[in-house]
Amino acid sequence: MINYINTPFTELKNSAFEEKRIRLFIKREDLNHQEISGNKLWKLRYNIEEAIRLGNNKLLTFGGAYSNHIYATASAAKEAGLESIGVVRGEETLPLNSTLSFARDKGMHLHYVSRTAYKEKTDDQFIQTLIKEFGKFYLIPEGGTNDFAIKGCAEFAKHLLADNEFDYVCLPVGTGGTIAGMIVGLDGKNEVLGVSVLKDGNFLKRKIDELIENYSDRKFTNWSLLTSYDHGGYAKTTPQLTKFISEMREQYNIPLDHVYTGKLVWAVMEEIKKGRFKKNSSILILHTGGLQGVN
């Protein structure tokens, strides 16, 4: 079992919010674990338990050179006493960056594949080549999104609702697993707003629907996805976003990253200005961690 720290709700106060009669809170899930922070903890928890239940002592997963998921999986495997393999997109570059150095130091074996080969990561034949090379392993998809990840996110959402009621719950979206789990766990009680961190992220709407239906056999209509706040695409940034992240730290002492949470909070602030949220409503932003590259 991965140890979990209960995290605070912090209210972000601003005269603009007061004028709109809106209360804005952030759930500091970046503090839920020193290394497996935010949604990675929710997504990995039941995957780790399933690997152990099956008697499998080796995890294998996928990610880029700066992958939050690679970083978190390496730590989770070490904490659970499991071996880990990270299939990394692209050639090895030395010296290793801080993310891959951390993963290696946690005992993860880094296996580099070409960008062309990496595109085949879900292909059965490619998986068989990995089994031949590394033996039996428990496979966790890129980004950690599968039914066990959705289960973990849904459980977190139920826990979130136990003592707190918010009109809106907002979070960033990459692979779609976290928001799918949140939607299922909140069970129609709140409006869920996702912010795509990918360029041209409209395709995620169908993917999220599919993840929800495959897991729960249900459809939910109490959610929406914003696709115009990617700032150039995944892991891309703009001078305006960089400045905003700096201002958030100065004003509220809240660290954000330019891949996920910076874009999320920016989007929510902009949507408040545009009048998207009802007056006299409360908004919760989920800080999903991923700060290992943030000083």
C-alpha positions as CSV (number, residue, x, y, z in Angstrom):
1,M,0.0,0.0,0.0
2,I,1.4,3.4,-0.9
3,N,1.4,5.8,2.0
4,Y,-0.9,8.8,1.5
5,I,-0.9,12.2,3.2
6,N,-4.3,14.1,3.6
7,T,-3.9,17.4,1.8
8,P,-5.4,20.9,2.4
9,F,-7.9,23.0,0.6
10,T,-6.5,26.5,0.0
11,E,-8.9,29.3,-0.9
12,L,-7.5,31.7,-3.5
13,K,-8.9,35.2,-2.8
14,N,-9.1,37.9,-5.3
15,S,-11.3,41.0,-5.8
16,A,-12.2,39.8,-9.2
17,F,-13.7,36.6,-7.7
18,E,-15.6,38.6,-5.1
19,E,-17.1,40.7,-7.8
20,K,-18.3,37.6,-9.5
21,R,-19.5,36.2,-6.2
22,I,-17.3,33.1,-6.7
23,R,-15.2,31.2,-4.2
24,L,-12.2,29.5,-5.6
25,F,-10.3,26.7,-3.9
26,I,-7.3,24.5,-4.8
27,K,-6.8,21.0,-3.4
28,R,-3.1,20.6,-2.9
29,E,-2.7,17.0,-4.1
30,D,0.9,17.9,-5.0
31,L,1.5,17.4,-1.3
32,N,-0.1,13.9,-1.0
33,H,3.3,12.1,-1.4
34,Q,6.8,13.3,-1.6
35,E,7.6,11.6,-4.9
36,I,4.4,9.9,-6.2
37,S,2.4,13.1,-6.1
38,G,-1.1,14.1,-7.3
39,N,-3.0,12.0,-9.7
40,K,-0.1,9.6,-10.2
41,L,-0.7,8.2,-6.7
42,W,-4.4,7.7,-7.4
43,K,-3.6,6.0,-10.7
44,L,-0.8,3.8,-9.5
45,R,-2.3,2.6,-6.2
46,Y,-4.6,-0.2,-7.5
47,N,-2.2,-1.1,-10.3
48,I,0.5,-1.8,-7.7
49,E,-2.0,-3.9,-5.6
50,E,-3.0,-5.9,-8.7
51,A,0.6,-6.6,-9.6
52,I,1.2,-7.9,-6.1
53,R,-2.0,-9.9,-6.1
54,L,-0.9,-11.6,-9.3
55,G,2.5,-12.4,-7.8
56,N,4.3,-10.3,-10.4
57,N,7.3,-8.5,-9.0
58,K,8.2,-6.5,-12.1
59,L,6.4,-3.4,-13.5
60,L,6.9,-2.2,-17.1
61,T,5.6,1.1,-18.4
62,F,6.2,3.8,-21.0
63,G,7.0,7.5,-21.2
64,G,9.1,10.3,-22.6
65,A,12.4,11.6,-21.2
66,Y,10.5,14.1,-18.9
67,S,7.6,11.8,-18.0
68,N,5.9,12.4,-14.6
69,H,4.6,8.9,-15.0
70,I,8.0,7.3,-15.4
71,Y,9.2,9.2,-12.3
72,A,6.2,8.2,-10.2
73,T,6.2,4.6,-11.3
74,A,9.9,4.2,-10.4
75,S,9.2,5.5,-6.9
76,A,6.1,3.5,-6.4
77,A,7.8,0.3,-7.5
78,K,10.7,0.9,-5.1
79,E,8.3,1.6,-2.2
80,A,6.4,-1.6,-2.9
81,G,9.5,-3.7,-3.3
82,L,9.0,-4.3,-7.0
83,E,11.4,-4.1,-10.0
84,S,10.6,-1.6,-12.7
85,I,11.3,-1.1,-16.4
86,G,10.7,2.2,-18.2
87,V,10.4,2.1,-21.9
88,V,11.6,5.6,-22.9
89,R,10.8,7.3,-26.2
90,G,13.9,8.3,-28.1
91,E,17.7,7.8,-27.8
92,E,19.6,8.0,-24.5
93,T,21.1,11.4,-23.9
94,L,23.9,11.8,-21.4
95,P,24.0,13.1,-18.8
96,L,20.6,12.0,-17.9
97,N,18.0,14.7,-17.0
98,S,16.7,14.9,-13.4
99,T,13.6,12.8,-14.2
100,L,15.5,9.8,-15.7
101,S,18.3,10.1,-13.1
102,F,15.8,9.8,-10.4
103,A,14.1,6.8,-12.0
104,R,17.4,5.1,-12.5
105,D,18.4,5.8,-8.8
106,K,15.2,4.2,-7.7
107,G,16.2,1.1,-9.5
108,M,14.3,1.4,-12.7
109,H,15.9,-0.1,-15.8
110,L,15.6,2.4,-18.6
111,H,15.1,0.8,-22.1
112,Y,15.3,3.3,-25.0
113,V,13.4,2.8,-28.2
114,S,13.2,4.9,-31.4
115,R,10.3,7.2,-31.8
116,T,9.0,5.1,-34.6
117,A,9.1,1.9,-32.5
118,Y,7.5,3.8,-29.6
119,K,4.4,4.4,-31.6
120,E,3.8,0.6,-31.5
121,K,3.7,0.5,-27.7
122,T,0.2,-0.9,-27.7
123,D,0.8,-3.5,-30.4
124,D,0.8,-7.1,-29.3
125,Q,3.9,-8.0,-31.3
126,F,5.9,-5.2,-29.8
127,I,4.8,-6.2,-26.3
128,Q,5.9,-9.8,-27.1
129,T,9.4,-8.5,-28.0
130,L,9.6,-6.9,-24.6
131,I,8.4,-10.1,-22.8
132,K,11.2,-12.0,-24.6
133,E,13.8,-9.5,-23.5
134,F,12.6,-8.9,-19.9
135,G,10.5,-11.9,-19.0
136,K,7.1,-11.7,-17.3
137,F,6.0,-8.2,-16.2
138,Y,2.9,-6.3,-15.1
139,L,2.2,-3.8,-17.8
140,I,1.0,-0.3,-17.0
141,P,0.1,1.8,-20.0
142,E,1.7,5.2,-20.9
143,G,0.4,7.8,-18.4
144,G,-1.0,4.9,-16.2
145,T,-4.5,5.0,-17.7
146,N,-6.4,1.8,-17.4
147,D,-9.4,0.5,-15.3
148,F,-7.3,0.3,-12.1
149,A,-6.3,3.9,-12.6
150,I,-9.9,4.9,-13.1
151,K,-10.8,3.0,-10.0
152,G,-8.2,4.9,-8.0
153,C,-9.3,8.3,-9.3
154,A,-13.0,7.4,-8.7
155,E,-12.3,6.5,-5.1
156,F,-10.4,9.7,-4.6
157,A,-13.4,11.6,-6.0
158,K,-15.8,9.9,-3.5
159,H,-13.4,10.7,-0.7
160,L,-13.3,14.3,-1.9
161,L,-17.1,14.6,-1.7
162,A,-17.3,13.0,1.8
163,D,-17.1,16.3,3.7
164,N,-17.0,18.9,0.9
165,E,-19.4,20.2,-1.7
166,F,-18.3,22.2,-4.7
167,D,-20.3,23.3,-7.7
168,Y,-17.4,22.8,-10.1
169,V,-14.4,20.5,-10.0
170,C,-11.6,21.4,-12.5
171,L,-8.5,19.4,-13.5
172,P,-6.0,19.1,-16.4
173,V,-6.4,16.4,-19.0
174,G,-3.6,14.4,-20.8
175,T,-4.6,10.8,-21.4
176,G,-8.1,11.2,-20.0
177,G,-7.9,8.6,-17.2
178,T,-8.0,10.9,-14.3
179,I,-11.0,12.9,-15.5
180,A,-12.8,9.7,-16.4
181,G,-12.4,8.4,-12.8
182,M,-13.4,11.7,-11.3
183,I,-16.6,11.9,-13.3
184,V,-17.5,8.3,-12.3
185,G,-16.6,8.9,-8.6
186,L,-18.5,12.2,-8.4
187,D,-21.6,10.4,-9.8
188,G,-23.2,13.4,-11.4
189,K,-23.1,15.6,-8.2
190,N,-20.8,18.3,-9.6
191,E,-20.0,19.9,-12.9
192,V,-16.5,18.6,-14.0
193,L,-14.4,20.8,-16.2
194,G,-11.3,19.4,-17.9
195,V,-8.6,21.5,-19.5
196,S,-6.7,19.7,-22.3
197,V,-2.9,20.2,-22.2
198,L,-2.6,18.7,-25.7
199,K,-2.9,20.7,-28.9
200,D,-6.1,20.0,-30.8
201,G,-7.4,18.0,-27.8
202,N,-11.0,17.6,-29.1
203,F,-10.3,13.9,-29.8
204,L,-10.1,13.5,-26.0
205,K,-13.8,14.0,-25.6
206,R,-14.6,10.7,-27.3
207,K,-11.8,8.9,-25.5
208,I,-13.0,10.1,-22.1
209,D,-16.5,8.9,-22.9
210,E,-15.1,5.5,-23.9
211,L,-13.1,5.2,-20.7
212,I,-16.2,6.0,-18.6
213,E,-18.4,3.6,-20.5
214,N,-15.9,0.7,-20.5
215,Y,-15.4,1.1,-16.7
216,S,-19.0,1.8,-15.6
217,D,-21.4,1.0,-18.4
218,R,-22.8,4.5,-17.8
219,K,-22.9,7.9,-19.6
220,F,-22.5,11.2,-17.8
221,T,-23.3,14.6,-19.2
222,N,-22.1,16.8,-16.3
223,W,-18.7,17.4,-17.7
224,S,-17.0,19.4,-20.4
225,L,-13.5,19.9,-21.9
226,L,-11.7,23.1,-22.8
227,T,-9.3,22.7,-25.7
228,S,-8.0,26.3,-26.2
229,Y,-5.6,26.6,-23.3
230,D,-2.7,24.3,-24.4
231,H,-0.2,27.2,-25.0
232,G,1.2,25.5,-28.0
233,G,0.8,21.9,-27.1
234,Y,2.1,19.3,-24.6
235,A,5.0,20.6,-22.5
236,K,5.0,23.8,-24.5
237,T,4.7,27.2,-22.9
238,T,4.4,30.9,-23.6
239,P,5.9,34.0,-21.9
240,Q,2.5,34.8,-20.6
241,L,2.1,31.4,-19.0
242,T,5.6,31.5,-17.5
243,K,4.8,35.0,-16.0
244,F,1.5,33.7,-14.7
245,I,3.1,30.7,-12.9
246,S,5.6,33.1,-11.3
247,E,2.8,35.4,-10.1
248,M,0.8,32.5,-8.6
249,R,3.8,31.5,-6.6
250,E,4.4,35.1,-5.4
251,Q,0.8,35.8,-4.6
252,Y,-0.4,32.5,-3.2
253,N,2.8,30.5,-2.6
254,I,1.5,27.7,-4.8
255,P,3.9,26.1,-7.2
256,L,2.6,25.2,-10.7
257,D,4.2,23.5,-13.7
258,H,3.9,24.6,-17.3
259,V,2.8,21.1,-18.5
260,Y,-0.4,20.6,-16.5
261,T,-1.3,22.7,-13.5
262,G,-0.2,26.1,-14.8
263,K,-2.4,25.7,-17.9
264,L,-5.3,24.5,-15.7
265,V,-5.2,27.4,-13.3
266,W,-4.7,29.9,-16.1
267,A,-7.8,28.5,-17.9
268,V,-10.0,28.6,-14.8
269,M,-9.0,32.2,-14.1
270,E,-9.8,33.2,-17.7
271,E,-13.1,31.4,-17.7
272,I,-14.0,33.3,-14.5
273,K,-13.4,36.5,-16.3
274,K,-15.5,35.4,-19.2
275,G,-18.5,34.6,-16.8
276,R,-18.6,30.9,-17.4
277,F,-19.3,30.0,-13.8
278,K,-22.5,30.8,-12.0
279,K,-22.6,33.5,-9.4
280,N,-22.6,32.3,-5.8
281,S,-20.9,29.1,-6.8
282,S,-17.8,27.4,-5.5
283,I,-15.0,26.1,-7.7
284,L,-12.4,23.5,-6.8
285,I,-9.1,23.2,-8.8
286,L,-7.3,19.9,-8.3
287,H,-3.6,20.3,-8.2
288,T,-2.4,17.1,-9.8
289,G,1.3,17.4,-8.9
290,G,4.0,16.8,-11.4
291,L,6.4,19.3,-9.9
292,Q,9.6,17.3,-10.0
293,G,11.1,19.7,-12.5
294,V,9.9,22.9,-10.7
295,N,12.4,24.7,-8.5
